């Protein structure tokens, strides 16, 4: 259900019902995106409230309305890729629900973890064994087997990294997947139209711009724009900010050998976040410092009323880059410590 003519759409449902904000994050209930409405008037109020929420920079643009079910027990089940061992596992627990992560931490014995072979896949015998360990019998056991096999089918056909049902609930008559999620492999996007479709849905407008230019970019919750070259250098920079009680507005790795155009577009992208300041950290290897400097100066000429920009610039063509910045009236720093001191003067 989209945010238009809510009243008319709600009239199609019977109540009480459960209202779920559709957004690409976990822990939606804790974020206030899953609520029970006893009648249509209450549902209208809840929908208006949920549609007004923005969680982790993702606005709620759709809502799912479902019938309530008579829940007798909640289970957890998933098939997930363990990247460290490079193997898939069927994971299940008789203690499903919103705190499954806490269960895994405090009571790991409650988690069933069955390794799966990519060649042999998930057999019916293995699925049955896991269902038995969950304490399921008779028709419930048969339903669980079918559900587990379906999860494996999705994993293989969609090249997913995770397919999860939480909770899988037991009612007086059947097992029902009340909620679930998938993590699709974006590296398989070129041969998986479904992956491309869902990646577009969960991507913010700024992330779409970043993908267009090939930047590694993630929106965060702080107010300091970040531009660096190299994933490791960018992550290290975020760590330094955290140590100094400074909060980044984004992660942006412009990449090695960045051209003037790429740096220009990256800085423009960061400024769309409306940060209070921008920290640029360039260690020039393949990337030339003079080209970075020219892009910064060009950006400031094209965009007025920009926030303070702190620049750390070292490496290839460093002297030439500093001269370009100096002529434009901009300071630059050789060490990250110097840049952070200046940043703290501005922000704290």
Number of C-alpha atoms within 10 A of each C-alpha: 15 13 15 9 9 14 13 9 14 18 10 8 14 14 17 16 19 17 22 22 25 18 19 19 12 11 11 17 12 9 14 15 22 20 18 18 20 13 14 18 12 13 23 17 11 21 27 12 12 25 18 12 17 13 14 12 11 15 18 19 17 16 19 13 21 16 13 15 14 11 14 10 16 20 20 24 27 23 28 23 20 13 9 6 7 8 13 23 20 23 18 26 27 22 20 22 19 16 11 20 12 10 17 14 11 10 12 12 11 17 20 18 17 17 17 19 12 10 6 7 15 23 15 14 10 18 20 20 14 24 23 15 13 20 10 17 14 8 12 18 21 16 17 24 21 14 20 25 18 13 21 24 15 16 21 12 9 19 19 22 19 21 21 21 24 23 23 26 23 20 15 11 9 12 22 18 17 16 13 15 14 18 18 21 16 16 10 14 17 10 12 16 12 13 21 16 11 15 18 13 12 15 15 16 10 16 17 16 16 20 12 9 13 14 21 16 22 15 18 16 11 14 18 27 28 27 25 24 24 19 16 11 15 21 15 12 22 18 15 15 17 12 10 12 11 19 18 23 22 21 22 25 23 27 18 17 15 18 16 19 15 18 24 21 20 26 22 16 19 23 20 10 17 15 19 17 20 24 20 23 25 26 21 20 14 12 21 24 25 23 22 27 28 18 21 25 18 15 19 17 11 8 10 8 6 15 15 15 19 22 28 21 27 21 17 16 17 21 13 15 21 23 16 20 19 13 10 16 9 16 14 20 17 17 13 16 12 14 19 21 11 14 21 13 8 12 13 7
